[in-house]
Amino acid sequence: MRRSCVRALIASMVAAAALPLIPSPSASADDVIIGGHQVKVADSPWVVALSSRHGFGSARAGQFCGGVVVARQKVLTAAHCLNEDVLGAPLDQVTDLKVIVGRDDLRTTRGAEIPVSGAWVNPSYDRRTNGGDVAVLTLAAPLPEGYVLPMAGAGDTAYRPGTDATVYGWGDTTGAGDYARTLHAASVQVLGDGDCRRAYPGGAEGTYEPSSMVCAGRLAGGKDACQGDSGGPLVARGRLIGLVSWGSGCGRPGRPGVYTRVSEVVRLLQRGA
């Protein structure tokens, strides 16, 4: 099964099968996202976790997706995270949707859990192609200005191929359902559109669309986001350039991760979408 639309869906399936969403005892604390390292939320306060204990249990505070703070009361995430097949119910029936801020270890009560007071899901999101995979959550209370991460608009140098970038999340650390309890990050590189088109020319594994997507990773594999990281940030040069969206497997050679291109998100928001 391809990973498109499923970084969060897999978490939902695991929960439905009554399997734990915590790492197995054999999972190494340094075997992160895929090929990364443990990091502190204090150094990246704009990274947040989406939570619904009713849908995903309490072992990891109900975490099922990631997100990123782009204004004091606004969080970007992936549209597919809010699908009914992921949440287990229509979005307007999920009464305990929260955003967790300031928490490294999901088993603790540090930081804050802020209720979501509103959500906008991109009406142009295409579940077949994964294009337009973005949603905006409105928080019930504002966060400090220091939690806000700037978004990179069109033409920003942060999108240049070869640029070093970092992806963050609490998702699967091995590709085998070993979910992290603490925040992790992986160092990747922005890849050129040609590389991405060759990786995903169309068909069962997905189609790369450069106008709305950007891909990053290592062509040799080994560093990537994975299930449970959906909606989390891809950051380059201190700016948000992508949201974890889809791909084929996790960290596979020749199959980099594909992200929602944030310059397209900026265009949508400026247009008043």
LINSUL-V5691 format. One record per backbone hydrogen bond with DSSP energy under -1.0 kcal/mol. NH is the residue of the N-H (numbers start at 1). CO is the residue of the C=O. Records with the same first field share a line. If there is no record, write none. Layout:
NH->CO, CO
This chain:
3->247
6->3
10->6
12->8
13->9
14->10
15->11
16->12
17->13
18->15
19->14
27->24
31->28
32->30
37->185
39->183
43->40
44->41
47->44
48->67
49->100
50->65
51->98
52->62
56->52
57->53
61->58
63->60
64->50
66->230
67->48
68->76
69->46
70->74
71->74
74->71
75->137
76->68
77->135
81->78
82->79
83->80
87->83
88->84
93->90
94->91
95->93
98->51
99->114
100->49
101->112
106->181
108->105
112->101
114->99
116->97
117->138
118->138
120->136
122->134
125->122
126->131
130->126
134->132
135->77
136->120
137->75
138->118
139->73
140->115
143->72
147->144
148->145
149->69
152->240
156->153
159->156
160->157
162->190
163->160
165->188
166->235
167->186
168->233
169->184
172->227
173->178
179->177
180->171
184->169
185->37
186->167
188->165
189->217
190->163
191->215
196->192
197->193
198->194
199->195
200->196
202->206
206->203
208->200
212->209
213->209
214->259
216->257
217->189
221->218
222->251
224->34
228->7
229->226
231->244
232->229
234->242
235->166
236->239
239->236
240->150
241->234
242->234
243->260
244->232
245->258
246->258
254->219
255->252
257->216
258->246
259->214
260->243
261->212
262->241
265->261
266->262
267->263
268->264
269->265
270->266
271->267
272->269
273->268
